[in-house]
Amino acid sequence: MSANTDRYEIAASRYFEAWNATEPEALKKAVAAAWTADGGYTDPLAEVRGHEGIAAVIAAAHEQFPGFVFRPLGTVDGHHDTARFGWELVNEADGSAPVAGFDVVTLDAEGRIRQVLGFLDRVPAGA
């Protein structure tokens, strides 16, 4: 694994750590570790910039899907300052994964996320 590949893996790992943080202080720290101060997150349901906005989107996802965790799906692929990876939202009780998607992230020189462009590939009916 090259240093560049490590950079993408580390960014994705921090990203999942943030998305799986449920306690407000842990969420705040994880978002700050993963994103630049003016970092953004955009998907079909949200468009936010800055740590507070990103933390609010993550907290809302946990409110909508309590007891679920975000897990990587497949490998992280990257080049230059861009990485992409799939993910699914898994119910820890029964292992079902009603939501799955794909994210493209842009990184700064330190490997923190500048921007996330998220795509939803699978969503539950009525969501």
MOPAC internal coordinates of N, CA, C and O (Angstrom, degrees):
PM7 1SCF
backbone

  N    0.0000 0     0.00 0     0.00 0    0    0    0
  C    1.4553 1     0.00 0     0.00 0    1    0    0
  C    1.5336 1   108.54 1     0.00 0    2    1    0
  O    1.2310 1   120.46 1   -52.91 1    3    2    1
  N    1.3116 1   116.73 1   127.09 1    3    2    1
  C    1.4672 1   119.96 1  -178.77 1    5    3    2
  C    1.5194 1   110.76 1   -79.52 1    6    5    3
  O    1.2310 1   121.14 1   -12.18 1    7    6    5
  N    1.3234 1   115.43 1   167.82 1    7    6    5
  C    1.4651 1   120.46 1   178.11 1    9    7    6
  C    1.5265 1   109.89 1   -60.04 1   10    9    7
  O    1.2310 1   120.53 1   142.41 1   11   10    9
  N    1.3318 1   116.59 1   -37.59 1   11   10    9
  C    1.4652 1   119.94 1   178.98 1   13   11   10
  C    1.5182 1   111.29 1   -63.48 1   14   13   11
  O    1.2310 1   120.57 1   136.12 1   15   14   13
  N    1.3271 1   116.51 1   -43.88 1   15   14   13
  C    1.4586 1   119.89 1   179.27 1   17   15   14
  C    1.5234 1   109.69 1   -61.28 1   18   17   15
  O    1.2310 1   120.55 1   137.93 1   19   18   17
  N    1.3451 1   116.55 1   -42.07 1   19   18   17
  C    1.4605 1   120.45 1   176.54 1   21   19   18
  C    1.5236 1   110.56 1   -55.53 1   22   21   19
  O    1.2310 1   120.53 1   137.25 1   23   22   21
  N    1.3130 1   116.59 1   -42.75 1   23   22   21
  C    1.4736 1   122.38 1  -178.73 1   25   23   22
  C    1.5285 1   110.56 1   -57.42 1   26   25   23
  O    1.2310 1   120.20 1   135.42 1   27   26   25
  N    1.3239 1   117.22 1   -44.58 1   27   26   25
  C    1.4669 1   120.92 1  -179.68 1   29   27   26
  C    1.5299 1   110.76 1   -69.67 1   30   29   27
  O    1.2310 1   120.59 1   138.72 1   31   30   29
  N    1.3319 1   116.47 1   -41.28 1   31   30   29
  C    1.4692 1   120.67 1   179.00 1   33   31   30
  C    1.5288 1   110.82 1   -62.68 1   34   33   31
  O    1.2310 1   120.60 1   137.14 1   35   34   33
  N    1.3252 1   116.46 1   -42.86 1   35   34   33
  C    1.4681 1   121.25 1   179.95 1   37   35   34
  C    1.5287 1   110.12 1   -63.94 1   38   37   35
  O    1.2310 1   120.32 1   135.48 1   39   38   37
  N    1.3320 1   117.00 1   -44.52 1   39   38   37
  C    1.4678 1   120.48 1   178.74 1   41   39   38
  C    1.5242 1   110.65 1   -60.80 1   42   41   39
  O    1.2310 1   120.15 1   136.72 1   43   42   41
  N    1.3257 1   117.31 1   -43.28 1   43   42   41
  C    1.4684 1   120.87 1   179.45 1   45   43   42
  C    1.5225 1   110.38 1   -66.06 1   46   45   43
  O    1.2310 1   120.17 1   139.56 1   47   46   45
  N    1.3188 1   117.28 1   -40.44 1   47   46   45
  C    1.4603 1   121.37 1   178.98 1   49   47   46
  C    1.5256 1   111.01 1   -61.19 1   50   49   47
  O    1.2310 1   120.36 1   135.30 1   51   50   49
  N    1.3322 1   116.92 1   -44.70 1   51   50   49
  C    1.4737 1   120.62 1   177.15 1   53   51   50
  C    1.5276 1   110.92 1   -63.50 1   54   53   51
  O    1.2310 1   120.93 1   141.58 1   55   54   53
  N    1.3162 1   115.82 1   -38.42 1   55   54   53
  C    1.4573 1   122.05 1   179.28 1   57   55   54
  C    1.5323 1   109.97 1   -60.37 1   58   57   55
  O    1.2310 1   120.54 1   131.25 1   59   58   57
  N    1.3414 1   116.58 1   -48.75 1   59   58   57
  C    1.4701 1   119.58 1   179.60 1   61   59   58
  C    1.5233 1   111.40 1   -67.28 1   62   61   59
  O    1.2310 1   120.11 1   146.35 1   63   62   61
  N    1.3159 1   117.39 1   -33.65 1   63   62   61
  C    1.4640 1   120.31 1   176.85 1   65   63   62
  C    1.5361 1   109.31 1   -60.66 1   66   65   63
  O    1.2310 1   120.51 1   136.99 1   67   66   65
  N    1.3301 1   116.63 1   -43.01 1   67   66   65
  C    1.4694 1   120.55 1   178.37 1   69   67   66
  C    1.5271 1   110.81 1   -64.66 1   70   69   67
  O    1.2310 1   120.46 1   133.11 1   71   70   69
  N    1.3325 1   116.73 1   -46.89 1   71   70   69
  C    1.4612 1   120.19 1  -177.69 1   73   71   70
  C    1.5256 1   112.48 1   -66.17 1   74   73   71
  O    1.2310 1   119.60 1   158.50 1   75   74   73
  N    1.3201 1   118.37 1   -21.50 1   75   74   73
  C    1.4610 1   120.86 1  -179.36 1   77   75   74
  C    1.5297 1   113.05 1  -100.08 1   78   77   75
  O    1.2310 1   120.20 1  -178.66 1   79   78   77
  N    1.3303 1   117.21 1     1.34 1   79   78   77
  C    1.4653 1   120.60 1   177.66 1   81   79   78
  C    1.5276 1   109.00 1   -79.15 1   82   81   79
  O    1.2310 1   120.42 1   -52.66 1   83   82   81
  N    1.3141 1   116.80 1   127.34 1   83   82   81
  C    1.4735 1   120.06 1  -179.45 1   85   83   82
  C    1.5199 1   112.29 1  -111.46 1   86   85   83
  O    1.2310 1   119.93 1   155.18 1   87   86   85
  N    1.3135 1   117.75 1   -24.82 1   87   86   85
  C    1.4683 1   121.32 1   179.56 1   89   87   86
  C    1.5317 1   107.65 1   -82.15 1   90   89   87
  O    1.2310 1   119.46 1   -48.78 1   91   90   89
  N    1.3465 1   118.63 1   131.22 1   91   90   89
  C    1.4707 1   120.87 1  -172.09 1   93   91   90
  C    1.5312 1   115.43 1   -52.42 1   94   93   91
  O    1.2310 1   119.62 1   136.96 1   95   94   93
  N    1.3262 1   118.33 1   -43.04 1   95   94   93
  C    1.4675 1   119.84 1  -177.99 1   97   95   94
  C    1.5298 1   111.33 1   -69.54 1   98   97   95
  O    1.2310 1   120.84 1   140.08 1   99   98   97
  N    1.3291 1   116.00 1   -39.92 1   99   98   97
  C    1.4753 1   120.50 1   177.38 1  101   99   98
  C    1.5229 1   110.29 1   -64.53 1  102  101   99
  O    1.2310 1   120.77 1   140.41 1  103  102  101
  N    1.3264 1   116.13 1   -39.59 1  103  102  101
  C    1.4645 1   120.94 1   178.39 1  105  103  102
  C    1.5254 1   110.69 1   -62.79 1  106  105  103
  O    1.2310 1   120.71 1   134.11 1  107  106  105
  N    1.3261 1   116.25 1   -45.89 1  107  106  105
  C    1.4682 1   121.29 1   179.68 1  109  107  106
  C    1.5354 1   110.65 1   -58.36 1  110  109  107
  O    1.2310 1   120.46 1   133.66 1  111  110  109
  N    1.3296 1   116.72 1   -46.34 1  111  110  109
  C    1.4701 1   121.33 1  -179.74 1  113  111  110
  C    1.5176 1   111.72 1   -65.65 1  114  113  111
  O    1.2310 1   120.52 1   137.78 1  115  114  113
  N    1.3290 1   116.61 1   -42.22 1  115  114  113
  C    1.4642 1   120.93 1  -178.05 1  117  115  114
  C    1.5272 1   111.09 1   -66.46 1  118  117  115
  O    1.2310 1   120.38 1   139.95 1  119  118  117
  N    1.3258 1   116.88 1   -40.05 1  119  118  117
  C    1.4730 1   120.50 1   177.84 1  121  119  118
  C    1.5215 1   109.71 1   -64.53 1  122  121  119
  O    1.2310 1   120.21 1   136.97 1  123  122  121
  N    1.3295 1   117.19 1   -43.03 1  123  122  121
  C    1.4721 1   121.21 1   179.71 1  125  123  122
  C    1.5276 1   111.19 1   -64.00 1  126  125  123
  O    1.2310 1   120.12 1   145.89 1  127  126  125
  N    1.3333 1   117.37 1   -34.11 1  127  126  125
  C    1.4600 1   121.06 1   179.02 1  129  127  126
  C    1.5290 1   111.66 1   -73.20 1  130  129  127
  O    1.2310 1   120.27 1   147.46 1  131  130  129
  N    1.3190 1   117.10 1   -32.54 1  131  130  129
  C    1.4630 1   121.15 1  -174.15 1  133  131  130
  C    1.5260 1   113.50 1   -87.75 1  134  133  131
  O    1.2310 1   120.18 1   141.68 1  135  134  133
  N    1.3370 1   117.26 1   -38.32 1  135  134  133
  C    1.4628 1   121.72 1  -173.01 1  137  135  134
  C    1.5267 1   112.55 1  -109.61 1  138  137  135
  O    1.2310 1   120.79 1   -27.48 1  139  138  137
  N    1.3306 1   116.09 1   152.52 1  139  138  137
  C    1.4589 1   121.37 1   168.46 1  141  139  138
  C    1.5311 1   107.49 1   -67.97 1  142  141  139
  O    1.2310 1   120.32 1   -17.84 1  143  142  141
  N    1.3379 1   116.99 1   162.16 1  143  142  141
  C    1.4742 1   121.36 1  -177.15 1  145  143  142
  C    1.5290 1   112.00 1   -56.81 1  146  145  143
  O    1.2310 1   120.32 1   144.30 1  147  146  145
  N    1.3313 1   116.98 1   -35.70 1  147  146  145
  C    1.4705 1   120.12 1  -178.72 1  149  147  146
  C    1.5223 1   110.83 1  -104.80 1  150  149  147
  O    1.2310 1   120.66 1  -159.56 1  151  150  149
  N    1.3397 1   116.33 1    20.44 1  151  150  149
  C    1.4639 1   121.29 1  -177.81 1  153  151  150
  C    1.5157 1   111.84 1   -60.63 1  154  153  151
  O    1.2310 1   121.40 1   -24.50 1  155  154  153
  N    1.3206 1   114.93 1   155.50 1  155  154  153
  C    1.4540 1   120.56 1  -177.91 1  157  155  154
  C    1.5081 1   112.68 1  -125.28 1  158  157  155
  O    1.2310 1   121.70 1   -18.12 1  159  158  157
  N    1.3290 1   114.35 1   161.88 1  159  158  157
  C    1.4640 1   122.24 1   175.79 1  161  159  158
  C    1.5206 1   107.34 1  -140.93 1  162  161  159
  O    1.2310 1   120.77 1   -54.55 1  163  162  161
  N    1.3348 1   116.14 1   125.45 1  163  162  161
  C    1.4619 1   121.27 1   179.18 1  165  163  162
  C    1.5186 1   109.05 1  -134.26 1  166  165  163
  O    1.2310 1   120.70 1   -52.20 1  167  166  165
  N    1.3333 1   116.27 1   127.80 1  167  166  165
  C    1.4610 1   121.95 1   170.31 1  169  167  166
  C    1.5289 1   106.95 1  -142.23 1  170  169  167
  O    1.2310 1   119.20 1     1.42 1  171  170  169
  N    1.3297 1   119.13 1  -178.58 1  171  170  169
  C    1.4725 1   118.75 1  -176.65 1  173  171  170
  C    1.5311 1   114.38 1   -59.84 1  174  173  171
  O    1.2310 1   120.12 1   160.09 1  175  174  173
  N    1.3401 1   117.37 1   -19.91 1  175  174  173
  C    1.4638 1   121.15 1  -175.00 1  177  175  174
  C    1.5247 1   114.03 1  -107.70 1  178  177  175
  O    1.2310 1   120.09 1   169.07 1  179  178  177
  N    1.3243 1   117.44 1   -10.93 1  179  178  177
  C    1.4679 1   119.64 1  -173.50 1  181  179  178
  C    1.5211 1   111.12 1  -150.33 1  182  181  179
  O    1.2310 1   121.30 1   -29.66 1  183  182  181
  N    1.3222 1   115.12 1   150.34 1  183  182  181
  C    1.4573 1   121.93 1   171.13 1  185  183  182
  C    1.5175 1   107.24 1  -146.45 1  186  185  183
  O    1.2310 1   120.95 1   -73.63 1  187  186  185
  N    1.3357 1   115.79 1   106.37 1  187  186  185
  C    1.4625 1   120.48 1  -175.32 1  189  187  186
  C    1.5237 1   110.11 1  -134.62 1  190  189  187
  O    1.2310 1   121.61 1   -20.12 1  191  190  189
  N    1.3438 1   114.53 1   159.88 1  191  190  189
  C    1.4617 1   120.97 1   176.70 1  193  191  190
  C    1.5205 1   107.98 1  -137.58 1  194  193  191
  O    1.2310 1   120.75 1   -39.07 1  195  194  193
  N    1.3246 1   116.16 1   140.93 1  195  194  193
  C    1.4617 1   120.87 1   178.80 1  197  195  194
  C    1.5220 1   111.68 1    93.72 1  198  197  195
  O    1.2310 1   121.37 1   -23.58 1  199  198  197
  N    1.3320 1   114.99 1   156.42 1  199  198  197
  C    1.4630 1   121.11 1  -174.71 1  201  199  198
  C    1.5230 1   113.65 1   -59.99 1  202  201  199
  O    1.2310 1   119.97 1   139.54 1  203  202  201
  N    1.3274 1   117.65 1   -40.46 1  203  202  201
  C    1.4782 1   119.48 1  -177.99 1  205  203  202
  C    1.5126 1   111.55 1   -64.45 1  206  205  203
  O    1.2310 1   120.67 1   136.36 1  207  206  205
  N    1.3284 1   116.32 1   -43.64 1  207  206  205
  C    1.4655 1   120.66 1   179.67 1  209  207  206
  C    1.5125 1   112.09 1   -63.85 1  210  209  207
  O    1.2310 1   120.71 1   137.24 1  211  210  209
  N    1.3408 1   116.25 1   -42.76 1  211  210  209
  C    1.4633 1   120.89 1   179.54 1  213  211  210
  C    1.5267 1   109.92 1   -64.41 1  214  213  211
  O    1.2310 1   120.20 1   134.70 1  215  214  213
  N    1.3290 1   117.23 1   -45.30 1  215  214  213
  C    1.4686 1   121.10 1   178.81 1  217  215  214
  C    1.5290 1   110.81 1   -60.39 1  218  217  215
  O    1.2310 1   120.09 1   142.67 1  219  218  217
  N    1.3209 1   117.44 1   -37.33 1  219  218  217
  C    1.4646 1   121.34 1   179.92 1  221  219  218
  C    1.5353 1   110.92 1   -65.86 1  222  221  219
  O    1.2310 1   119.98 1   139.65 1  223  222  221
  N    1.3361 1   117.63 1   -40.35 1  223  222  221
  C    1.4679 1   121.43 1   178.28 1  225  223  222
  C    1.5322 1   109.89 1   -64.00 1  226  225  223
  O    1.2310 1   120.49 1   136.77 1  227  226  225
  N    1.3246 1   116.68 1   -43.23 1  227  226  225
  C    1.4655 1   120.95 1   179.65 1  229  227  226
  C    1.5285 1   110.28 1   -64.88 1  230  229  227
  O    1.2310 1   120.09 1   134.64 1  231  230  229
  N    1.3332 1   117.43 1   -45.36 1  231  230  229
  C    1.4681 1   121.25 1   179.17 1  233  231  230
  C    1.5300 1   110.68 1   -60.28 1  234  233  231
  O    1.2310 1   120.24 1   140.39 1  235  234  233
  N    1.3361 1   117.14 1   -39.61 1  235  234  233
  C    1.4721 1   121.19 1   179.68 1  237  235  234
  C    1.5293 1   110.83 1   -64.98 1  238  237  235
  O    1.2310 1   120.18 1   142.89 1  239  238  237
  N    1.3322 1   117.25 1   -37.11 1  239  238  237
  C    1.4674 1   120.51 1   178.11 1  241  239  238
  C    1.5301 1   110.25 1   -63.79 1  242  241  239
  O    1.2310 1   120.37 1   140.46 1  243  242  241
  N    1.3382 1   116.90 1   -39.54 1  243  242  241
  C    1.4644 1   120.34 1   179.14 1  245  243  242
  C    1.5265 1   111.61 1   -70.30 1  246  245  243
  O    1.2310 1   120.19 1   148.86 1  247  246  245
  N    1.3381 1   117.25 1   -31.14 1  247  246  245
  C    1.4663 1   120.28 1   175.68 1  249  247  246
  C    1.5188 1   110.28 1   -67.26 1  250  249  247
  O    1.2310 1   120.89 1   140.19 1  251  250  249
  N    1.3359 1   115.91 1   -39.81 1  251  250  249
  C    1.4657 1   120.65 1  -178.73 1  253  251  250
  C    1.5248 1   111.56 1   -73.75 1  254  253  251
  O    1.2310 1   120.51 1   147.14 1  255  254  253
  N    1.3353 1   116.62 1   -32.86 1  255  254  253
  C    1.4607 1   121.74 1  -177.09 1  257  255  254
  C    1.5337 1   111.18 1  -127.96 1  258  257  255
  O    1.2310 1   120.14 1  -111.64 1  259  258  257
  N    1.3477 1   117.34 1    68.36 1  259  258  257
  C    1.4716 1   118.80 1   179.98 1  261  259  258
  C    1.5300 1   110.47 1   -65.42 1  262  261  259
  O    1.2310 1   120.98 1   -38.00 1  263  262  261
  N    1.3443 1   115.72 1   142.00 1  263  262  261
  C    1.4554 1   120.13 1   178.37 1  265  263  262
  C    1.5175 1   113.79 1    81.20 1  266  265  263
  O    1.2310 1   120.36 1  -168.15 1  267  266  265
  N    1.3424 1   116.92 1    11.85 1  267  266  265
  C    1.4586 1   121.38 1   178.74 1  269  267  266
  C    1.5255 1   109.68 1  -107.93 1  270  269  267
  O    1.2310 1   120.73 1   -26.73 1  271  270  269
  N    1.3376 1   116.21 1   153.27 1  271  270  269
  C    1.4617 1   121.71 1   175.03 1  273  271  270
  C    1.5230 1   109.39 1  -128.16 1  274  273  271
  O    1.2310 1   121.45 1   -31.60 1  275  274  273
  N    1.3276 1   114.82 1   148.40 1  275  274  273
  C    1.4587 1   121.03 1   175.59 1  277  275  274
  C    1.5221 1   108.35 1   -88.74 1  278  277  275
  O    1.2310 1   120.73 1   -51.79 1  279  278  277
  N    1.3295 1   116.21 1   128.21 1  279  278  277
  C    1.4671 1   120.93 1   179.89 1  281  279  278
  C    1.5192 1   109.77 1  -126.01 1  282  281  279
  O    1.2310 1   120.38 1   -35.81 1  283  282  281
  N    1.3448 1   116.87 1   144.19 1  283  282  281
  C    1.4609 1   119.59 1   175.55 1  285  283  282
  C    1.5284 1   110.37 1   -65.42 1  286  285  283
  O    1.2310 1   121.20 1   -32.59 1  287  286  285
  N    1.3082 1   115.30 1   147.41 1  287  286  285
  C    1.4568 1   122.51 1   177.95 1  289  287  286
  C    1.5185 1   106.15 1  -123.20 1  290  289  287
  O    1.2310 1   120.26 1   -70.32 1  291  290  289
  N    1.3245 1   117.11 1   109.68 1  291  290  289
  C    1.4623 1   120.16 1  -177.05 1  293  291  290
  C    1.5195 1   111.27 1    82.06 1  294  293  291
  O    1.2310 1   120.87 1    20.05 1  295  294  293
  N    1.3106 1   115.95 1  -159.95 1  295  294  293
  C    1.4591 1   121.19 1  -174.89 1  297  295  294
  C    1.5231 1   111.37 1  -104.66 1  298  297  295
  O    1.2310 1   121.35 1   -16.20 1  299  298  297
  N    1.3174 1   115.02 1   163.80 1  299  298  297
  C    1.4644 1   121.81 1   175.70 1  301  299  298
  C    1.5275 1   107.36 1   -88.78 1  302  301  299
  O    1.2310 1   120.72 1   -48.48 1  303  302  301
  N    1.3240 1   116.23 1   131.52 1  303  302  301
  C    1.4563 1   122.16 1  -179.82 1  305  303  302
  C    1.5201 1   107.42 1  -121.08 1  306  305  303
  O    1.2310 1   119.76 1   -41.04 1  307  306  305
  N    1.3348 1   118.06 1   138.96 1  307  306  305
  C    1.4573 1   118.39 1  -179.21 1  309  307  306
  C    1.5019 1   113.55 1  -155.75 1  310  309  307
  O    1.2310 1   121.69 1   -20.30 1  311  310  309
  N    1.3173 1   114.37 1   159.70 1  311  310  309
  C    1.4599 1   122.38 1   170.33 1  313  311  310
  C    1.5204 1   107.88 1  -154.19 1  314  313  311
  O    1.2310 1   120.68 1   -27.04 1  315  314  313
  N    1.3160 1   116.31 1   152.96 1  315  314  313
  C    1.4587 1   122.62 1  -177.17 1  317  315  314
  C    1.5334 1   109.52 1    49.81 1  318  317  315
  O    1.2310 1   119.62 1    55.35 1  319  318  317
  N    1.3096 1   118.33 1  -124.65 1  319  318  317
  C    1.4751 1   120.91 1   179.97 1  321  319  318
  C    1.5251 1   112.03 1  -104.35 1  322  321  319
  O    1.2310 1   120.31 1  -155.92 1  323  322  321
  N    1.3335 1   117.01 1    24.08 1  323  322  321
  C    1.4579 1   120.87 1  -174.55 1  325  323  322
  C    1.5279 1   110.61 1  -126.98 1  326  325  323
  O    1.2310 1   120.99 1   -42.02 1  327  326  325
  N    1.3263 1   115.71 1   137.98 1  327  326  325
  C    1.4681 1   121.04 1   175.88 1  329  327  326
  C    1.5246 1   108.43 1  -134.46 1  330  329  327
  O    1.2310 1   121.41 1   -23.28 1  331  330  329
  N    1.3318 1   114.91 1   156.72 1  331  330  329
  C    1.4680 1   120.12 1   176.60 1  333  331  330
  C    1.5118 1   108.89 1  -139.17 1  334  333  331
  O    1.2310 1   121.14 1   -30.27 1  335  334  333
  N    1.3324 1   115.42 1   149.73 1  335  334  333
  C    1.4586 1   120.82 1   178.97 1  337  335  334
  C    1.5226 1   109.70 1  -162.53 1  338  337  335
  O    1.2310 1   121.33 1   -26.98 1  339  338  337
  N    1.3190 1   115.07 1   153.02 1  339  338  337
  C    1.4539 1   121.56 1   175.36 1  341  339  338
  C    1.5206 1   110.16 1   -94.66 1  342  341  339
  O    1.2310 1   121.04 1   -17.41 1  343  342  341
  N    1.3107 1   115.63 1   162.59 1  343  342  341
  C    1.4655 1   121.27 1   179.12 1  345  343  342
  C    1.5250 1   109.52 1  -153.36 1  346  345  343
  O    1.2310 1   121.36 1   -17.79 1  347  346  345
  N    1.3068 1   115.01 1   162.21 1  347  346  345
  C    1.4621 1   120.07 1   172.06 1  349  347  346
  C    1.5162 1   109.11 1  -140.52 1  350  349  347
  O    1.2310 1   121.40 1   -26.49 1  351  350  349
  N    1.3206 1   114.93 1   153.51 1  351  350  349
  C    1.4611 1   122.20 1   178.18 1  353  351  350
  C    1.5286 1   106.63 1  -101.44 1  354  353  351
  O    1.2310 1   120.99 1   -66.84 1  355  354  353
  N    1.3312 1   115.72 1   113.16 1  355  354  353
  C    1.4663 1   121.59 1  -170.21 1  357  355  354
  C    1.5306 1   110.97 1  -109.31 1  358  357  355
  O    1.2310 1   121.16 1   -47.05 1  359  358  357
  N    1.3257 1   115.39 1   132.95 1  359  358  357
  C    1.4571 1   122.44 1   174.43 1  361  359  358
  C    1.5262 1   107.38 1   -76.96 1  362  361  359
  O    1.2310 1   120.48 1   -64.42 1  363  362  361
  N    1.3360 1   116.69 1   115.58 1  363  362  361
  C    1.4647 1   119.91 1  -176.79 1  365  363  362
  C    1.5264 1   112.03 1   -64.93 1  366  365  363
  O    1.2310 1   119.66 1   154.93 1  367  366  365
  N    1.3254 1   118.26 1   -25.07 1  367  366  365
  C    1.4643 1   121.30 1  -177.88 1  369  367  366
  C    1.5260 1   112.00 1   -73.78 1  370  369  367
  O    1.2310 1   119.88 1   134.60 1  371  370  369
  N    1.3385 1   117.84 1   -45.40 1  371  370  369
  C    1.4724 1   118.39 1  -174.07 1  373  371  370
  C    1.5357 1   114.07 1  -122.18 1  374  373  371
  O    1.2310 1   120.11 1   179.46 1  375  374  373
  N    1.3406 1   117.39 1    -0.54 1  375  374  373
  C    1.4644 1   120.12 1   176.60 1  377  375  374
  C    1.5162 1   115.13 1    79.38 1  378  377  375
  O    1.2310 1   120.10 1   179.75 1  379  378  377
  N    1.3377 1   117.42 1    -0.25 1  379  378  377
  C    1.4636 1   118.94 1   178.92 1  381  379  378
  C    1.5319 1   109.57 1   -70.27 1  382  381  379
  O    1.2310 1   120.77 1   -26.74 1  383  382  381
  N    1.3244 1   116.13 1   153.26 1  383  382  381
  C    1.4688 1   121.12 1  -179.11 1  385  383  382
  C    1.5262 1   108.84 1  -132.27 1  386  385  383
  O    1.2310 1   120.46 1   -96.83 1  387  386  385
  N    1.3502 1   116.73 1    83.17 1  387  386  385
  C    1.4616 1   120.11 1  -175.21 1  389  387  386
  C    1.5295 1   114.36 1   -71.60 1  390  389  387
  O    1.2310 1   120.22 1   161.26 1  391  390  389
  N    1.3265 1   117.19 1   -18.74 1  391  390  389
  C    1.4594 1   120.57 1  -177.44 1  393  391  390
  C    1.5255 1   108.85 1  -125.12 1  394  393  391
  O    1.2310 1   120.85 1   -44.73 1  395  394  393
  N    1.3274 1   115.97 1   135.27 1  395  394  393
  C    1.4644 1   120.99 1   175.65 1  397  395  394
  C    1.5160 1   108.24 1  -144.46 1  398  397  395
  O    1.2310 1   120.93 1   -27.69 1  399  398  397
  N    1.3155 1   115.83 1   152.31 1  399  398  397
  C    1.4563 1   118.87 1  -179.24 1  401  399  398
  C    1.5052 1   111.95 1  -159.77 1  402  401  399
  O    1.2310 1   122.37 1     9.71 1  403  402  401
  N    1.3181 1   113.07 1  -170.29 1  403  402  401
  C    1.4504 1   122.07 1  -174.04 1  405  403  402
  C    1.5169 1   106.85 1  -144.24 1  406  405  403
  O    1.2310 1   119.87 1   -49.29 1  407  406  405
  N    1.3255 1   117.85 1   130.71 1  407  406  405
  C    1.4573 1   120.76 1  -179.01 1  409  407  406
  C    1.5190 1   110.88 1  -122.21 1  410  409  407
  O    1.2310 1   121.70 1   -35.73 1  411  410  409
  N    1.3172 1   114.34 1   144.27 1  411  410  409
  C    1.4594 1   122.56 1   172.97 1  413  411  410
  C    1.5217 1   106.19 1  -116.88 1  414  413  411
  O    1.2310 1   120.24 1   -55.20 1  415  414  413
  N    1.3389 1   117.14 1   124.80 1  415  414  413
  C    1.4595 1   120.96 1  -177.39 1  417  415  414
  C    1.5247 1   110.34 1  -119.78 1  418  417  415
  O    1.2310 1   121.41 1   -36.64 1  419  418  417
  N    1.3190 1   114.91 1   143.36 1  419  418  417
  C    1.4623 1   122.03 1   174.64 1  421  419  418
  C    1.5220 1   107.30 1  -108.18 1  422  421  419
  O    1.2310 1   120.54 1   -47.31 1  423  422  421
  N    1.3357 1   116.57 1   132.69 1  423  422  421
  C    1.4604 1   121.92 1  -175.46 1  425  423  422
  C    1.5269 1   111.69 1  -109.48 1  426  425  423
  O    1.2310 1   121.22 1   -25.46 1  427  426  425
  N    1.3413 1   115.27 1   154.54 1  427  426  425
  C    1.4653 1   119.81 1   172.04 1  429  427  426
  C    1.5301 1   108.50 1   -89.77 1  430  429  427
  O    1.2310 1   120.36 1     3.33 1  431  430  429
  N    1.3030 1   116.92 1  -176.67 1  431  430  429
  C    1.4765 1   121.29 1  -176.49 1  433  431  430
  C    1.5271 1   112.14 1   -62.19 1  434  433  431
  O    1.2310 1   119.95 1   152.13 1  435  434  433
  N    1.3412 1   117.70 1   -27.87 1  435  434  433
  C    1.4708 1   121.70 1   179.91 1  437  435  434
  C    1.5288 1   112.24 1   -87.78 1  438  437  435
  O    1.2310 1   120.09 1   178.58 1  439  438  437
  N    1.3168 1   117.44 1    -1.42 1  439  438  437
  C    1.4587 1   120.48 1   179.43 1  441  439  438
  C    1.5103 1   114.58 1    87.79 1  442  441  439
  O    1.2310 1   120.39 1  -169.49 1  443  442  441
  N    1.3437 1   116.86 1    10.51 1  443  442  441
  C    1.4636 1   119.49 1   175.97 1  445  443  442
  C    1.5250 1   108.74 1   -87.81 1  446  445  443
  O    1.2310 1   120.95 1   -25.59 1  447  446  445
  N    1.3127 1   115.79 1   154.41 1  447  446  445
  C    1.4686 1   121.42 1  -174.86 1  449  447  446
  C    1.5220 1   110.81 1   -79.08 1  450  449  447
  O    1.2310 1   121.56 1   -54.16 1  451  450  449
  N    1.3153 1   114.63 1   125.84 1  451  450  449
  C    1.4660 1   121.01 1   173.41 1  453  451  450
  C    1.5219 1   111.10 1   -88.79 1  454  453  451
  O    1.2310 1   121.23 1   138.88 1  455  454  453
  N    1.3417 1   115.26 1   -41.12 1  455  454  453
  C    1.4613 1   120.39 1  -175.67 1  457  455  454
  C    1.5221 1   109.91 1  -151.75 1  458  457  455
  O    1.2310 1   121.28 1   -38.70 1  459  458  457
  N    1.3320 1   115.17 1   141.30 1  459  458  457
  C    1.4616 1   122.45 1   172.09 1  461  459  458
  C    1.5161 1   107.76 1  -117.84 1  462  461  459
  O    1.2310 1   120.88 1   -49.12 1  463  462  461
  N    1.3220 1   115.93 1   130.88 1  463  462  461
  C    1.4590 1   121.87 1   170.21 1  465  463  462
  C    1.5183 1   105.73 1  -114.39 1  466  465  463
  O    1.2310 1   120.84 1   -68.50 1  467  466  465
  N    1.3244 1   116.00 1   111.50 1  467  466  465
  C    1.4595 1   121.44 1  -174.79 1  469  467  466
  C    1.5168 1   112.04 1  -106.07 1  470  469  467
  O    1.2310 1   121.25 1   -36.71 1  471  470  469
  N    1.3143 1   115.21 1   143.29 1  471  470  469
  C    1.4600 1   122.42 1   177.66 1  473  471  470
  C    1.5164 1   108.47 1  -126.01 1  474  473  471
  O    1.2310 1   120.56 1   -43.29 1  475  474  473
  N    1.3318 1   116.54 1   136.71 1  475  474  473
  C    1.4625 1   121.92 1   179.10 1  477  475  474
  C    1.5258 1   108.82 1   -99.81 1  478  477  475
  O    1.2310 1   120.85 1   -63.30 1  479  478  477
  N    1.3259 1   115.98 1   116.70 1  479  478  477
  C    1.4600 1   120.99 1  -179.49 1  481  479  478
  C    1.5202 1   112.33 1   -92.87 1  482  481  479
  O    1.2310 1   120.78 1   151.29 1  483  482  481
  N    1.3354 1   116.11 1   -28.71 1  483  482  481
  C    1.4661 1   120.80 1  -178.31 1  485  483  482
  C    1.5093 1   108.16 1  -142.18 1  486  485  483
  O    1.2310 1   120.74 1   -55.50 1  487  486  485
  N    1.3259 1   116.18 1   124.50 1  487  486  485
  C    1.4644 1   120.95 1   176.87 1  489  487  486
  C    1.5206 1   108.77 1  -133.14 1  490  489  487
  O    1.2310 1   119.95 1   -30.35 1  491  490  489
  N    1.3384 1   117.71 1   149.65 1  491  490  489
  C    1.4594 1   119.40 1  -179.81 1  493  491  490
  C    1.5268 1   111.28 1   -69.57 1  494  493  491
  O    1.2310 1   120.77 1   -30.22 1  495  494  493
  N    1.3180 1   116.14 1   149.78 1  495  494  493
  C    1.4617 1   121.02 1   177.12 1  497  495  494
  C    1.5235 1   109.61 1   -58.77 1  498  497  495
  O    1.2310 1   121.09 1   -43.97 1  499  498  497
  N    1.3074 1   115.52 1   136.03 1  499  498  497
  C    1.4471 1   120.59 1   177.78 1  501  499  498
  C    1.5286 1   114.32 1    82.41 1  502  501  499
  O    1.2310 1   120.09 1  -178.65 1  503  502  501
  N    1.3205 1   117.44 1     1.35 1  503  502  501
  C    1.4770 1   119.40 1  -179.30 1  505  503  502
  C    1.5045 1   110.75 1   -81.97 1  506  505  503
  O    1.2310 1   120.10 1   180.00 1  507  506  505

